[in-house]
Amino acid sequence: MRPRFFLLLCLFAGACSLIPPPDQPASVPRLGRFIGLVARCECSNISTSRILAEFPRAVSQHYSAAQIDALRGYVELGATERFDNQIVICAEACSQTCMVNAIAGPLGGALQGNGAACLVSERDLHLTMGTFGRNF
């Protein structure tokens, strides 16, 4: 009985270590796509060209200069993506209002919901993947 308990304890501890802590900033690819989607989906009144030019101001507190340079391509991809399920993708991105506000606020964009901003965290950021069907 004891070995089973130890094995279950190890499995539980291992599973817990796979869940990122709530205060861990989102990974560069996921954050970049989200920033691009904020513009693409019109979650705020920030244009795509403006978000591409000014997004470093919104993320400089949590990301290094090298990470911000790496973000640019992901922001561009998110801002220009067009999938069959783009409506679903945009609905999910824009529904995360405190994260949208974290991007829009520092850029002078319109705030959503109650205007509160929160960290765009790895654990809490939800992004729908595009369908692999027709990509126009």
C-alpha angles and dihedrals in degrees: 000000000000096000090053091053091049091049092050091048091052092048092050092048091048093049092050091053090058093061109086116231114258093246096054110113115238118268117267096254094048094044092047092051091047092051090050091049091053087064098033094050094040092236085158134008094268115122122227092246092051094047090050091051099043109027093107089072090060096052107028092101094064105026135061124237090257091052091048090052089051091049094064096078093047091049089052091050093049092047093053104034118125118186132165089251096045092128090059091045092052094044091055095044094048093045090067090080101169090053091046087052090051088061100034098043099063089046093052094250128148112279122228132220113352091346094249119144128207138180115283091235130188092235098047102037110099120191126177114223118236119252117257091226123093112348110194 
